[in-house]
């Protein structure tokens, strides 16, 4: 159960996730920003990818038992979902 209080671990997790996704923010990188605008555009692109394209394991749904037949095995028991699917904003995963 969530306490409703801000926890440092949550902030650090978000920072790490963003740093791993945006090459210009990775520590000790060869990538350098040529303009002030470049990191902002890269961050906005990554944010769109993270919310509309990349499936999140914590949001996956198990298929109903009626779809899992004994004769035919499904290669995947779970339906991958993205945050916008979980929020009900879209019904399919977007492509880049």
Secondary structure, DSSP 8 states (H G I E B T S, - for coil): ---SS--HHHHHHHHHHHHHH-GGGSTT-S---SSHHHHHHHHHHHHHHHHHTS--GGG-EE--GGG--SSS--S-SEE---HHHHTTS-SS----
